[in-house]
Amino acid sequence: MNFDFPESFLLVPLVVLIGWFWPRLGLFRPLRAVIWLLIVFMIAGPRIRKQENSLDLLVLLDRSESTEDLIDKGLPEWTRILQQSKPSRKDNLRFINYAAEIAEAGIDGSSFTGSRKLTKTGLALSNLMAQVDERKPSRVLLFTDGFSTEPLTEAAAQMKKRGVPLDFRLIRDEVSEDVRLARLTFPERVQVGEPYLISILIRGSLDGAIPLVLRRNGQILVETRVTVRDGVGTVEFTDRIGKVGSYEYTAEVLPEKDAHPGNNRSSRWIEITGGPRLLLVSKYIDDPVAKAMSEMDYEVQVVSNFSELRPGLLAGTKAVIFNNVAAHEIPGDFLKSLDFFVREQGGGFLMAGGKHSFGAGGYFQSDIDGLLPVSMELKSEHRKLSVALAIVMDRSGSMGVSVAGGKTKMDLANSGAAAAVKLLGKMDQVAVFAVDSEPTKVIRLTTIADRQNDINRRILKIRSGGGGIYAYTGLKAAWEELRKSASGTRHVILFTDTQDTEEPGDYKKLLEEMGEDGATVSVIGLGTKGDVDAALCEDIARRGNGRIFFSDRPMDIPQIFAQETVTIARSAFVEVPVKGIATGRWSEISPKSLDWMPQVDGYNLSYARNDATVSLVSQDEYAAPLVAHARRGLGRTAAVSFPLGGEFSDSVRNWEGYGDFIQTMGRFLMGQEVPPGIAIRHKIQGTRLDLDLLYDVEEWGEKLSKQPPSVKLQDQAGGPVYELPWRRLAPGHFSLSKDLEEGSIVKGAIRIGESALGFGPLSVGSSVEWAFEPERLSELRQVSHQTNGRELLNLQKAWLRPPYIADNSLNLPLALILLILILLDALVTRTGWKLPEFMRMEPRAIAGKAPQKAKPVHATVPVREVRREEKSSPTPEPAPSVRRSRFQRAKDRK
C-alpha cells in the first residue's frame, strides 16, 4: 500500500491535543476516535497495488488506398477469431479505422469516410495513447501493409511510457508487376556553378529495362532506360546550374505494365546559392539600373522573360526590384509570394515608376499593394478625364459550377464586376452585358453619379444560362453602347471561360474599328493558356490594344477585375517635368548626403502612407512622394515614383548622382546579414517536415533566451501564413515537426531578433502513399520490439495480458465505512445507547493515569475538626441516600 499524501498523518497528534484540552468534544470516545482516524487516513490518499484481470484490445485498421480492399476481405474472419478468443466479459474489443484521418469503426469496419491518400500510423497511435484508460492494461493490434507515410518516433515513446505493447499483422497485396520510383536524391543546396550528383533508385518486381524521364523546371533533361536486376535499378547523373535560385527536378518511370502507377513519379527542389543577390524584373534592354548595381559586390539577376518568375527564384535573393513592369505580366504565384518574402524572410522590395508601374500598371489592390510605402488610390479632384467602361460577362452554363464557400463562378464574376464599378468615379460611365448565345443588357450606358449601389445590386443578380459564350456578339453589343459616350477613355473588359468561347465572327474587323476610334479591349480568361480557346482570347486582347489575364482560380476573379479597372480609370502618370524638394529624411537611408537631380521628366501620382518616410517630394500642386521607404515586418520596401529607365527618364539618367542613388537604395533593401554561428537543417519524411535550428550557445544563447526564435510557414502558392511552436531539445538545439499536405510546396522563415533565415521551397511528394519505402517497415518492427509487441500471425494469442499492476484508490470503500460510522455515532448520541463496559474509555486512562479508589469513611471524627465545626454554622450534611444519588449521576455523566 502507498499514499498520495503521507504527510497527512501529522494531523493525528494535532487531533489528540485538541481532544485533550477540549474533552467535551468527545474525540476519545471509541466511535469518534475511529471516525477521525479514518478521515485522516482518507486524506492521505491510500492506494493498493494489484494485478488487473481485464484487457482493452484496440484494433487499428489501415484504410489507406494501398490496403483498403485487403482489409475489407479479411476483416470478417479477424473479427470472428478475436471475439471467440476473448477471455472474459471484462475484456473490451474496439476497432478504429485510420488513413489520413482517424475514426471509430463498427464491428464490420464499414463506417470510414475519411481521406485515404495517406497512411498516418504515427498519428493514429498517438491518438489512441491519449484515449487509453491508465487504470487498465491495453494492447494495440495493427493491421497494415507496414508502410506509414510519417515517422513513428513520437508514438513509440508514448506507447513505451504507458506500457502499451504494439502487435501488428502485415497485410500484403502480392503483385507480380509493380515498378516504383523509390528515391530521388541530390544535395539540398549547392553553390552556383558547382557540379552535383543526382541519384535515382527504382524498385520493381520484374527485371528488365524501364524507361525514365528526368525534368528540371518542366524541361526534359534526360530520357533513358534503367536496367532493373534482382528488383533494384539505380542510375546517376551530374548537373550544374550557373544561376542562383531554386529549381525543381522531377523523375518519372514509364513501365509498359504497372499495378500501381501512383508511385512512378517523384520531385524535389534544389537551391543554388551564391553571394548576396538582387533580382531585377525589367523589360528594358541594357537596363541602367542593372549597370549601376553591377558595380557593387553582389550579383544582379535580370529577368525579362516573366514566365521565369517562379516563387522558387526568391530563394537566396535579398531584394527584388520591379522596373516599370505591369502587374498582369507577373505570374500570380510569384506576386503572392512577395509579401511573405518581405515580411517574414526579411527581403527588400522596390518599385520604380513609369507608365506600366504603380496604379497605371494595375497594382492597386493587388497582392503587393500593402507592401509599398505609398498609396495608389487617387482623389477624385486629381482625375483629368472621365472613363466609359463596358463589362461583357460570360453567363454560359459552365459559370453555374460551384467552387468555394458554396459560391458559383458566376457569383465571383458578379463580385468582380461590382468591384470594378466601385472603383469608378461619379463622372465615369458603365455598361454591363451578360452573354451566352446572345447579349442581355443588364446596365445600359449610365453615368455613375450616385447610382453605384443600385448598379451593383443589379449586377449581383446575374445568373448563368446555358451553352457557351458568343464573344463576337458580346463585343459588338458593348461597342454599340460605348460609341455613344464622349469620354476620353473608352474600354471593354471581356470576361470569358477559355474552354467555352464560341462564335468569334468577324472580330478582327470589329476590333480594328474600335481601335481607330480610340477604344481598347482587355480579356479576363477563366482558365489557362493551354485551354482550347485561350489563343482566341489572347488575339482579342492583342488586337484590342489591351491586356490578357489567365487564372484557373475563380477566387482571383474579383481582384483581377479591380486591377484592370484601376489601370484604366484610377491610374495617373504626370507627363510634365517637375522639380523635387528634399525633406532631409534621406539620412535615415544613408549618412552620406545626396545632391538631388534638378527635375524629373514625369512620375506616378501617389500618396505617402502614414508609416512611410519620404525623402523627396514633387514641387507641384500634388506635393507627391517621389522617393519613399518603409519597414514591413522584417523587410524593407521603397517606392521611386519617377522612371529609372526608358521613356521620361532622360533627366534622371543624366544626373551625376544616379549610380550612387541606385546603389544606396540597393544596400538599404538588402538589409544586414545574419551573424554567424547559427544554421537550420530541414528534412521531409513522407509528409512530415522535421526542422532543426542549431546555434552556438556562447554566441546566441543569451540572445535567444531573451527573445526565442519563431518560425513561420507558407504554402508556395501564397496561402495563409502560420506559426509553429519550437521544442528545445538541448542547449544549442531547437526542433519541431509539422505534418504537411500531400503534394504541397512550402517555404519558411525563422525569425531571430531582427534577422531572418529563410528556407525552401520544400516539396512534399504527390504519391507518398505508394512509395513503399523499406525503412518504414523496419521502423514498424523496431517500434513493436521496443514496446514488447509481436508480429502476430495467430490472432487467438491477441489477448495476452501485459504485466500490469495498477494502483487502486481505497477512498471509495473507506468513504462508505465512514458514512456508516457517522450514522452510528449519531444514533448513540440521540438515543443514549451505551457501549459494553469493556469498550468504555476514560480520558485519564487514555493519558496514562489509573482512577484512584475512594478512601473509607471512618466513624470517629478528629476532635480538632469537630471544634472548628462547632464554632461555625455548618450546612446540614445531606443524608447518605442523597449523597449516593449525586455520586451516581456524576458518574453517569462521565
Stockholm file with secondary structure:
# STOCKHOLM 1.0

chainA/1-894         MNFDFPESFLLVPLVVLIGWFWPRLGLFRPLRAVIWLLIVFMIAGPRIRKQENSLDLLVLLDRSESTEDLIDKGLPEWTRILQQSKPSRKDNLRFINYAAEIAEAGIDGSSFTGSRKLTKTGLALSNLMAQVDERKPSRVLLFTDGFSTEPLTEAAAQMKKRGVPLDFRLIRDEVSEDVRLARLTFPERVQVGEPYLISILIRGSLDGAIPLVLRRNGQILVETRVTVRDGVGTVEFTDRIGKVGSYEYTAEVLPEKDAHPGNNRSSRWIEITGGPRLLLVSKYIDDPVAKAMSEMDYEVQVVSNFSELRPGLLAGTKAVIFNNVAAHEIPGDFLKSLDFFVREQGGGFLMAGGKHSFGAGGYFQSDIDGLLPVSMELKSEHRKLSVALAIVMDRSGSMGVSVAGGKTKMDLANSGAAAAVKLLGKMDQVAVFAVDSEPTKVIRLTTIADRQNDINRRILKIRSGGGGIYAYTGLKAAWEELRKSASGTRHVILFTDTQDTEEPGDYKKLLEEMGEDGATVSVIGLGTKGDVDAALCEDIARRGNGRIFFSDRPMDIPQIFAQETVTIARSAFVEVPVKGIATGRWSEISPKSLDWMPQVDGYNLSYARNDATVSLVSQDEYAAPLVAHARRGLGRTAAVSFPLGGEFSDSVRNWEGYGDFIQTMGRFLMGQEVPPGIAIRHKIQGTRLDLDLLYDVEEWGEKLSKQPPSVKLQDQAGGPVYELPWRRLAPGHFSLSKDLEEGSIVKGAIRIGESALGFGPLSVGSSVEWAFEPERLSELRQVSHQTNGRELLNLQKAWLRPPYIADNSLNLPLALILLILILLDALVTRTGWKLPEFMRMEPRAIAGKAPQKAKPVHATVPVREVRREEKSSPTPEPAPSVRRSRFQRAKDRK
#=GR chainA/1-894 SS CEESCGGGGGHHHHHHHHHHHCGGGCTTSHHHHHHHHHHHHHHTCEEEEEECCCCEEEEEEECSTTTHHHHHHHHHHHHHHHHHTCCCTTCEEEEEEESSSEEEECTTCCCCCSCCSCCCHHHHHHHHHTTSCTTSCEEEEEEECSCCSSCCHHHHHHHHHHTCCEEEEECCCCCSSCEEEEEEECCSEEETTCCEEEEEEEEESSCEEEEEEEEETTEEEEEEEEEEBTTEEEEEEEECCSSCEEEEEEEEECCSSCSCGGGSEEEEEEEEECSSEEEEEECCTTCHHHHHHTTSSSEEEEECSGGGCCGGGGTTEEEEEEESCCGGGSCHHHHHHHHHHHHTTCCEEEEEESTTSGGGGTCTTSTTGGGSSEECCCCGGGCCSCEEEEEEEECSGGGGCBCSTTCBHHHHHHHHHHHHHHTSCTTCEEEEEEESSSEEEEEEEEECTTCHHHHHHHHTTCCCCSSCEEHHHHHHHHHHHHTTCCCSEEEEEEEEETTSEECCTTHHHHHHHHHHTTEEEEEEEESCTTSTTHHHHHHHHHHTTSCEEEESCGGGHHHHHHHHHIIIIICCEECSCBCEEECSGGGGTCSSCCCCCSCBSCEECCEECTTCEEEEEESSTTCCEEEEEEEETTEEEEEEEEESSSTTCHHHHTCTTHHHHHHHHHHHHHCCCCCSSEEEEEEEETTEEEEEEEECHHHHHHHHHHSCCEEEEEETTTCCEEEECCEEEETTEEEEEEECCTTCEEEEEEEETTEEEEEEEEECCTTGGGCCCHHHHHHHHHHHHHTTCCBCSCGGGTTCCCCCEEEEECHHHHHHHHHHHHHHHHHHHHHCCCCCGGGCCCHHHHHTCCCCCCCCCCSCCCHHHHHHHHHSCCCCCCCHHHHHHHHHHHHHHC
#=GC SS_cons         CEESCGGGGGHHHHHHHHHHHCGGGCTTSHHHHHHHHHHHHHHTCEEEEEECCCCEEEEEEECSTTTHHHHHHHHHHHHHHHHHTCCCTTCEEEEEEESSSEEEECTTCCCCCSCCSCCCHHHHHHHHHTTSCTTSCEEEEEEECSCCSSCCHHHHHHHHHHTCCEEEEECCCCCSSCEEEEEEECCSEEETTCCEEEEEEEEESSCEEEEEEEEETTEEEEEEEEEEBTTEEEEEEEECCSSCEEEEEEEEECCSSCSCGGGSEEEEEEEEECSSEEEEEECCTTCHHHHHHTTSSSEEEEECSGGGCCGGGGTTEEEEEEESCCGGGSCHHHHHHHHHHHHTTCCEEEEEESTTSGGGGTCTTSTTGGGSSEECCCCGGGCCSCEEEEEEEECSGGGGCBCSTTCBHHHHHHHHHHHHHHTSCTTCEEEEEEESSSEEEEEEEEECTTCHHHHHHHHTTCCCCSSCEEHHHHHHHHHHHHTTCCCSEEEEEEEEETTSEECCTTHHHHHHHHHHTTEEEEEEEESCTTSTTHHHHHHHHHHTTSCEEEESCGGGHHHHHHHHHIIIIICCEECSCBCEEECSGGGGTCSSCCCCCSCBSCEECCEECTTCEEEEEESSTTCCEEEEEEEETTEEEEEEEEESSSTTCHHHHTCTTHHHHHHHHHHHHHCCCCCSSEEEEEEEETTEEEEEEEECHHHHHHHHHHSCCEEEEEETTTCCEEEECCEEEETTEEEEEEECCTTCEEEEEEEETTEEEEEEEEECCTTGGGCCCHHHHHHHHHHHHHTTCCBCSCGGGTTCCCCCEEEEECHHHHHHHHHHHHHHHHHHHHHCCCCCGGGCCCHHHHHTCCCCCCCCCCSCCCHHHHHHHHHSCCCCCCCHHHHHHHHHHHHHHC
//
